[in-house]
Structure formats: structure tokens, C-alpha cells
Amino acid sequence: MSSSDQEAGTAVDPPKTGSAADAPEDASALEPATATASGSPEAGDRQGMTPRQARRLRITVASALMVLAAVVLAVRLASRSSVLVVGVYGLLLVLCGLVIELSRRGRTRLGTYLLGAGLVGALLGDWVLLP
């Protein structure tokens, strides 16, 4: 058997018409096509979120954290006007924007690590630096 014959053997054959004995074989051939139409490549291989869902989730979380940081910044500036307050929460706002941009470009894992480290850093900075 030549290599062109082997490649032709791996191609998808058209559905067979005929006896009832072919029905289970045809049904199993249709399952992967149904699974790809639903969004996931194969039903058994992938668990969890798709990359697009992960990016959207990361963008949503970073946007919500950005709004929260802006509110906390406004509250802190109302109680005490300090350059450190602007610095800590301003850096958190910039980091949230950076995470959103990284998520848009498909770097969700890096964005997750930066968002977690930035949040911990902002909380520590607020606790240690700000009286």
C-alpha cells in the first residue's frame, strides 16, 4: 500500500446506506462532529474553560478589580490626602489595565499571576506603608 493509499484510508468516508448493522458505526462517526459543533473539540479530551472563556473571565475580574481600586482610592483620598495612597492604588489600577491587555493578547496565565501578585502587593502596601 502506497503512502497516498494510506492517506486516503484516513479520510472521512461518506455515510454508508444499507443494513441496520451499519447504524451503530454511523452513530459513532457522527458523535465527534456533534461535539465540535457544540464548541469543544472533543467531548472527552477537554475539561474546564476554553481559552476564550478564560480570557473573558480574566478581563471581567480585572475590570471589576479596577473599579474597586478606584472606589477605594477615592475613599482613601477623602480621609487622608497622601502621595503613598495615590501610588499604591494608582499602581494597582495600572496593573489591572496591564492584565486586561495581556488577557486580550492571550496571556491569561501570566495575567493571573500578575493580578494575584499585584493585589497582594497593594494590600501589603496599604497595611505597611499607609498609617
Backbone as a chain_set.jsonl record, in Angstrom:
{"seq": "MSSSDQEAGTAVDPPKTGSAADAPEDASALEPATATASGSPEAGDRQGMTPRQARRLRITVASALMVLAAVVLAVRLASRSSVLVVGVYGLLLVLCGLVIELSRRGRTRLGTYLLGAGLVGALLGDWVLLP", "coords": {"N": [[0.853, -1.166, 0.0], [0.671, 2.157, -0.916], [1.848, 5.432, 0.162], [-0.02, 7.359, -0.539], [-2.329, 5.849, -0.704], [-2.617, 5.151, 1.966], [-3.097, 7.619, 3.153], [-5.52, 8.231, 1.95], [-7.075, 6.319, 3.142], [-7.366, 7.26, 5.725], [-9.012, 9.386, 5.486], [-12.271, 10.886, 5.92], [-14.945, 8.819, 5.376], [-17.822, 8.831, 3.231], [-21.187, 8.747, 4.563], [-22.552, 5.509, 5.033], [-25.093, 3.739, 3.385], [-27.533, 1.37, 4.015], [-27.742, -1.736, 5.595], [-29.105, -2.415, 8.907], [-27.067, -3.07, 10.562], [-24.993, -1.341, 10.131], [-25.713, 0.982, 11.434], [-24.891, 1.558, 14.248], [-22.173, 2.071, 13.797], [-22.279, 4.297, 12.121], [-23.494, 6.094, 13.853], [-21.545, 6.437, 15.817], [-19.652, 7.686, 14.293], [-20.794, 10.112, 13.891], [-20.754, 11.374, 16.355], [-18.254, 12.831, 17.102], [-18.488, 14.983, 15.295], [-20.784, 16.235, 16.191], [-19.902, 17.008, 18.708], [-17.931, 18.89, 18.063], [-19.461, 20.869, 16.971], [-20.704, 21.886, 19.187], [-18.836, 23.422, 20.458], [-16.594, 22.469, 21.896], [-13.548, 20.735, 21.111], [-13.331, 17.864, 21.319], [-15.363, 15.683, 23.136], [-14.36, 14.153, 25.363], [-11.709, 14.93, 25.765], [-11.166, 17.608, 26.646], [-11.451, 19.466, 29.576], [-12.901, 21.875, 31.709], [-12.497, 25.424, 31.172], [-12.665, 27.04, 27.97], [-10.052, 28.611, 26.029], [-10.964, 31.147, 25.171], [-13.085, 31.655, 26.956], [-11.624, 31.775, 29.335], [-10.049, 34.042, 28.869], [-12.047, 36.025, 28.717], [-13.148, 35.843, 31.281], [-10.913, 36.598, 32.83], [-10.564, 39.232, 31.954], [-12.955, 40.345, 32.848], [-12.714, 39.996, 35.648], [-10.404, 41.535, 36.153], [-11.339, 44.043, 35.343], [-13.408, 44.479, 37.191], [-11.889, 44.531, 39.536], [-10.398, 46.781, 38.989], [-12.341, 48.809, 39.068], [-13.087, 48.566, 41.755], [-10.641, 49.233, 42.985], [-10.456, 51.904, 42.203], [-12.631, 53.007, 43.58], [-11.864, 52.529, 46.248], [-9.536, 54.047, 46.259], [-10.629, 56.638, 45.956], [-12.076, 56.82, 48.367], [-10.0, 56.573, 50.257], [-8.468, 58.818, 49.609], [-10.252, 60.806, 50.347], [-10.297, 60.556, 53.104], [-7.59, 60.835, 53.922], [-5.134, 62.707, 52.458], [-2.579, 61.668, 50.55], [0.543, 61.006, 48.997], [1.447, 58.435, 48.94], [-0.915, 56.931, 49.073], [-2.055, 57.471, 46.59], [-0.005, 56.414, 45.051], [0.067, 53.618, 45.733], [-2.562, 52.669, 45.101], [-2.815, 53.696, 42.571], [-0.813, 52.304, 41.171], [-1.967, 49.767, 41.346], [-4.23, 50.172, 39.759], [-3.004, 50.614, 37.262], [-1.781, 48.126, 36.948], [-4.05, 46.491, 36.741], [-5.047, 47.373, 34.29], [-2.942, 46.519, 32.675], [-3.184, 43.746, 32.983], [-5.645, 43.326, 31.757], [-4.972, 43.979, 29.109], [-3.007, 42.008, 28.629], [-4.625, 39.739, 28.808], [-6.298, 40.126, 26.622], [-4.483, 39.642, 24.622], [-4.038, 36.973, 24.897], [-2.49, 35.976, 26.983], [-3.278, 34.694, 29.486], [-2.517, 33.189, 31.764], [-0.15, 34.419, 32.667], [-1.256, 36.915, 33.166], [-2.976, 36.226, 35.259], [-1.178, 35.519, 37.299], [0.166, 37.984, 37.644], [-1.979, 39.625, 38.4], [-2.769, 38.465, 40.833], [-0.359, 38.759, 42.331], [-0.126, 41.537, 42.265], [-2.436, 42.347, 43.637], [-1.966, 41.261, 46.18], [0.376, 42.686, 46.755], [-0.622, 45.338, 46.767], [-2.393, 45.221, 48.931], [-0.597, 44.591, 51.004], [1.013, 46.875, 50.815], [-0.834, 48.844, 51.484], [-1.333, 48.134, 54.113], [1.215, 48.203, 55.334], [2.603, 50.564, 54.464], [0.795, 52.71, 54.581], [-0.426, 54.74, 57.107]], "CA": [[0.0, 0.0, 0.0], [1.5, 3.353, -1.01], [1.5, 6.458, 1.148], [-1.248, 8.034, -0.95], [-3.428, 4.963, -0.33], [-2.777, 5.228, 3.412], [-3.738, 8.892, 3.453], [-6.909, 8.138, 1.525], [-7.765, 5.475, 4.11], [-7.655, 8.013, 6.941], [-10.002, 10.42, 5.203], [-13.606, 10.564, 6.377], [-15.743, 8.201, 4.336], [-19.207, 9.292, 3.239], [-22.047, 7.844, 5.323], [-22.987, 4.325, 4.312], [-26.514, 3.416, 3.427], [-27.646, -0.079, 3.899], [-28.377, -2.546, 6.627], [-29.179, -1.881, 10.268], [-25.806, -3.368, 11.243], [-24.128, -0.174, 9.967], [-26.24, 2.111, 12.207], [-24.037, 1.963, 15.368], [-20.929, 2.625, 13.281], [-22.577, 5.644, 11.642], [-23.787, 6.936, 15.012], [-20.286, 6.792, 16.468], [-18.953, 8.606, 13.402], [-21.412, 11.434, 13.995], [-20.53, 11.966, 17.67], [-17.262, 13.901, 17.121], [-18.972, 16.147, 14.567], [-21.71, 16.909, 17.085], [-19.128, 17.625, 19.784], [-17.243, 20.08, 17.576], [-20.45, 21.915, 16.747], [-21.084, 22.466, 20.467], [-17.828, 24.342, 20.942], [-15.363, 21.833, 22.337], [-13.02, 19.903, 20.049], [-13.789, 16.511, 21.558], [-16.071, 15.664, 24.412], [-13.612, 13.56, 26.448], [-10.346, 15.439, 25.914], [-11.029, 18.906, 27.293], [-12.277, 19.774, 30.731], [-12.672, 23.24, 32.139], [-12.87, 26.507, 30.279], [-11.94, 27.222, 26.72], [-9.19, 29.796, 26.136], [-11.772, 32.371, 25.034], [-13.789, 31.868, 28.217], [-10.632, 32.184, 30.328], [-9.705, 35.442, 28.603], [-13.172, 36.89, 29.104], [-13.236, 35.838, 32.741], [-9.805, 37.387, 33.353], [-10.856, 40.639, 31.654], [-14.033, 40.749, 33.755], [-12.171, 40.098, 37.009], [-9.502, 42.685, 36.209], [-12.152, 45.259, 35.261], [-14.077, 44.655, 38.481], [-10.868, 44.938, 40.496], [-10.03, 48.158, 38.668], [-13.403, 49.669, 39.608], [-12.956, 48.505, 43.211], [-9.456, 50.006, 43.366], [-10.781, 53.324, 42.025], [-13.511, 53.396, 44.69], [-11.042, 52.566, 47.47], [-8.658, 55.214, 46.117], [-11.414, 57.838, 46.244], [-12.386, 56.824, 49.803], [-8.746, 56.845, 50.996], [-8.081, 60.223, 49.4], [-11.168, 61.65, 51.102], [-9.947, 60.519, 54.521], [-6.248, 61.4, 54.079], [-4.511, 63.004, 51.176], [-1.199, 61.242, 50.63], [1.126, 60.538, 47.75], [1.526, 56.983, 49.043], [-2.226, 56.377, 48.728], [-2.151, 57.545, 45.126], [0.979, 55.494, 44.493], [-0.321, 52.214, 45.918], [-3.76, 52.338, 44.342], [-2.529, 54.019, 41.171], [-0.115, 51.149, 40.604], [-2.935, 48.689, 41.2], [-5.037, 50.494, 38.575], [-2.163, 50.367, 36.088], [-1.619, 46.68, 36.841], [-5.308, 45.933, 36.227], [-5.056, 47.667, 32.859], [-1.962, 45.632, 32.052], [-3.762, 42.398, 32.976], [-6.673, 43.323, 30.714], [-4.291, 43.919, 27.819], [-2.408, 40.676, 28.494], [-5.704, 38.789, 28.552], [-6.721, 40.327, 25.234], [-3.464, 39.054, 23.746], [-3.982, 35.537, 25.116], [-1.545, 35.619, 28.053], [-4.124, 34.688, 30.679], [-1.798, 32.68, 32.933], [0.713, 35.5, 33.133], [-2.157, 37.912, 33.739], [-3.458, 35.732, 36.549], [-0.095, 35.649, 38.279], [0.384, 39.408, 37.904], [-3.123, 40.161, 39.137], [-2.663, 37.977, 42.212], [0.787, 39.405, 42.985], [-0.443, 42.961, 42.423], [-3.431, 42.502, 44.701], [-1.271, 41.027, 47.454], [1.276, 43.825, 46.948], [-1.406, 46.522, 47.144], [-2.881, 45.035, 50.309], [0.551, 44.759, 51.905], [1.392, 48.291, 50.784], [-1.825, 49.602, 52.267], [-1.197, 47.78, 55.525], [2.54, 48.557, 55.847], [3.023, 51.937, 54.139], [-0.182, 53.741, 54.92], [-0.739, 54.723, 58.555]], "C": [[0.898, 1.228, 0.0], [1.046, 4.385, 0.006], [0.24, 7.204, 0.751], [-2.468, 7.18, -0.636], [-3.683, 5.027, 1.168], [-3.46, 6.524, 3.801], [-5.202, 8.86, 3.064], [-7.711, 7.29, 2.508], [-8.1, 6.206, 5.388], [-8.678, 9.099, 6.714], [-11.367, 9.941, 5.662], [-14.391, 10.009, 5.2], [-17.144, 8.772, 4.376], [-20.072, 8.302, 3.993], [-22.527, 6.691, 4.448], [-24.486, 4.178, 4.451], [-26.631, 1.924, 3.297], [-28.324, -0.685, 5.089], [-28.359, -1.849, 7.98], [-27.891, -2.148, 11.033], [-24.839, -2.202, 11.142], [-24.549, 0.986, 10.853], [-25.361, 2.477, 13.394], [-22.724, 2.576, 14.892], [-21.144, 4.052, 12.789], [-22.843, 6.588, 12.806], [-22.507, 7.349, 15.712], [-19.481, 7.748, 15.599], [-19.523, 10.002, 13.502], [-21.126, 12.108, 15.329], [-19.448, 13.035, 17.682], [-17.717, 15.15, 16.379], [-19.951, 16.931, 15.425], [-20.959, 17.628, 18.199], [-18.421, 18.877, 19.295], [-18.23, 21.2, 17.318], [-20.839, 22.585, 18.064], [-20.01, 23.366, 21.054], [-16.543, 23.701, 21.386], [-14.877, 20.885, 21.253], [-13.457, 18.444, 20.167], [-14.341, 16.444, 22.965], [-15.201, 15.166, 25.561], [-12.264, 14.196, 26.708], [-10.256, 16.699, 26.764], [-11.997, 19.034, 28.457], [-11.955, 21.189, 31.14], [-13.085, 24.234, 31.071], [-12.062, 26.472, 28.997], [-11.044, 28.435, 26.879], [-9.963, 31.108, 26.026], [-12.518, 32.681, 26.316], [-12.828, 32.334, 29.307], [-10.231, 33.644, 30.121], [-10.815, 36.37, 29.043], [-13.334, 36.971, 30.618], [-12.147, 36.712, 33.348], [-10.049, 38.88, 33.11], [-11.941, 41.156, 32.595], [-13.52, 40.932, 35.182], [-11.26, 41.319, 37.14], [-10.276, 43.997, 36.136], [-12.869, 45.535, 36.577], [-13.086, 45.099, 39.554], [-10.424, 46.376, 40.243], [-11.069, 49.139, 39.214], [-13.324, 49.708, 41.128], [-11.761, 49.32, 43.692], [-9.713, 51.503, 43.217], [-11.681, 53.821, 43.154], [-12.716, 53.502, 45.987], [-10.089, 53.752, 47.426], [-9.406, 56.502, 46.45], [-11.741, 57.942, 47.732], [-11.146, 57.163, 50.62], [-8.303, 58.289, 50.819], [-8.996, 61.186, 50.146], [-10.785, 61.68, 52.579], [-8.553, 61.09, 54.783], [-5.598, 61.544, 52.707], [-3.022, 62.69, 51.279], [-0.73, 60.765, 49.265], [1.237, 59.01, 47.769], [0.198, 56.306, 48.688], [-2.39, 56.36, 47.214], [-1.192, 56.556, 44.476], [0.542, 54.05, 44.565], [-1.511, 51.867, 45.033], [-3.625, 52.711, 42.869], [-1.788, 52.891, 40.477], [-1.042, 49.953, 40.43], [-3.832, 48.927, 39.986], [-4.256, 50.227, 37.29], [-1.991, 48.865, 35.878], [-2.889, 46.016, 36.311], [-5.43, 46.191, 34.725], [-4.092, 46.771, 32.098], [-2.501, 44.202, 31.957], [-4.85, 42.296, 31.91], [-6.024, 43.214, 29.343], [-3.619, 42.566, 27.598], [-3.472, 39.622, 28.186], [-6.222, 38.924, 27.127], [-5.753, 39.673, 24.257], [-3.251, 37.569, 23.992], [-3.013, 35.093, 26.19], [-2.272, 35.581, 29.388], [-3.404, 34.179, 31.916], [-0.891, 33.742, 33.524], [-0.119, 36.601, 33.776], [-2.68, 37.512, 35.099], [-2.401, 35.902, 37.63], [0.153, 37.12, 38.632], [-0.753, 40.014, 38.713], [-3.08, 39.722, 40.598], [-1.531, 38.651, 42.969], [0.519, 40.891, 43.219], [-1.447, 43.217, 43.527], [-2.797, 42.297, 46.066], [-0.334, 42.193, 47.763], [0.541, 45.086, 47.369], [-1.937, 46.406, 48.567], [-1.754, 45.172, 51.329], [1.013, 46.214, 51.961], [0.438, 49.16, 51.574], [-1.656, 49.35, 53.752], [0.12, 48.281, 56.11], [2.836, 50.046, 55.651], [2.071, 53.01, 54.626], [-0.576, 53.645, 56.39], [-2.221, 54.67, 58.829]], "O": [[1.798, 1.331, 0.834], [-0.003, 4.239, 0.634], [-0.506, 7.645, 1.625], [-3.534, 7.716, -0.332], [-4.833, 4.965, 1.603], [-4.314, 6.532, 4.688], [-6.043, 9.408, 3.776], [-8.906, 7.522, 2.687], [-9.037, 5.815, 6.083], [-9.169, 9.684, 7.679], [-11.603, 8.739, 5.781], [-14.491, 10.649, 4.153], [-17.619, 9.163, 5.443], [-19.729, 7.121, 4.06], [-22.863, 6.876, 3.278], [-25.065, 4.457, 5.502], [-25.892, 1.296, 2.54], [-29.363, -0.203, 5.541], [-27.688, -0.833, 8.169], [-27.645, -1.511, 12.058], [-23.946, -2.075, 11.98], [-23.767, 1.924, 11.006], [-25.087, 3.667, 13.552], [-22.214, 3.504, 15.519], [-20.299, 4.92, 13.009], [-22.461, 7.757, 12.755], [-22.387, 8.491, 16.157], [-18.703, 8.545, 16.123], [-18.824, 10.979, 13.232], [-21.249, 13.33, 15.42], [-19.697, 14.102, 18.242], [-17.376, 16.263, 16.78], [-19.951, 18.162, 15.395], [-21.336, 18.732, 18.592], [-18.317, 19.847, 20.046], [-17.872, 22.372, 17.436], [-21.262, 23.741, 18.058], [-20.257, 24.019, 22.068], [-15.483, 24.317, 21.271], [-15.689, 20.288, 20.545], [-13.91, 17.859, 19.184], [-13.823, 17.09, 23.876], [-15.295, 15.715, 26.659], [-11.713, 14.015, 27.794], [-9.316, 16.826, 27.549], [-13.189, 18.752, 28.34], [-10.834, 21.653, 30.933], [-13.897, 23.941, 30.194], [-10.946, 25.955, 28.944], [-11.26, 29.228, 27.795], [-9.644, 32.075, 26.718], [-12.585, 33.839, 26.729], [-13.178, 33.194, 30.115], [-10.089, 34.395, 31.087], [-10.555, 37.394, 29.674], [-13.621, 38.035, 31.167], [-12.411, 37.48, 34.273], [-9.765, 39.701, 33.982], [-11.853, 42.282, 33.083], [-13.857, 41.913, 35.845], [-11.338, 42.052, 38.127], [-9.908, 44.966, 36.8], [-12.933, 46.678, 37.029], [-13.407, 45.948, 40.385], [-10.11, 47.105, 41.184], [-10.711, 50.183, 39.76], [-13.478, 50.772, 41.728], [-11.857, 50.023, 44.698], [-9.231, 52.291, 44.031], [-11.507, 54.942, 43.632], [-12.88, 54.461, 46.741], [-9.857, 54.396, 48.45], [-8.874, 57.363, 47.149], [-11.689, 59.033, 48.3], [-11.219, 57.946, 51.567], [-7.819, 58.916, 51.762], [-8.563, 62.269, 50.537], [-10.931, 62.711, 53.236], [-8.359, 61.774, 55.788], [-5.538, 60.599, 51.92], [-2.289, 63.361, 52.005], [-1.497, 60.199, 48.485], [1.131, 58.368, 46.724], [0.186, 55.238, 48.076], [-2.812, 55.36, 46.634], [-1.525, 55.931, 43.469], [0.63, 53.324, 43.574], [-1.473, 50.881, 44.296], [-4.262, 52.096, 42.014], [-2.09, 52.554, 39.333], [-0.91, 49.205, 39.462], [-4.159, 47.985, 39.263], [-4.802, 49.673, 36.336], [-2.05, 48.388, 34.745], [-2.811, 45.079, 35.517], [-5.869, 45.317, 33.978], [-4.4, 46.317, 30.996], [-2.29, 43.527, 30.949], [-4.956, 41.274, 31.232], [-6.478, 42.437, 28.502], [-3.659, 42.033, 26.489], [-3.236, 38.715, 27.388], [-6.552, 37.921, 26.494], [-6.156, 39.207, 23.191], [-2.38, 36.96, 23.371], [-2.739, 33.897, 26.289], [-1.942, 36.329, 30.308], [-3.647, 34.679, 33.014], [-0.865, 33.943, 34.738], [0.265, 37.155, 34.806], [-2.815, 38.349, 35.991], [-2.689, 36.366, 38.733], [0.33, 37.453, 39.804], [-0.518, 40.823, 39.611], [-3.33, 40.525, 41.497], [-1.708, 39.069, 44.113], [0.895, 41.437, 44.256], [-1.327, 44.191, 44.27], [-3.053, 43.059, 46.999], [-0.258, 42.64, 48.907], [1.019, 45.826, 48.229], [-1.93, 47.38, 49.32], [-1.927, 45.786, 52.381], [1.363, 46.721, 53.027], [0.853, 50.1, 52.252], [-1.82, 50.263, 54.562], [0.152, 48.737, 57.253], [3.276, 50.713, 56.587], [2.494, 54.091, 55.034], [-1.007, 52.591, 56.857], [-2.634, 54.651, 59.988]]}, "num_chains": 1, "name": "protein.A"}
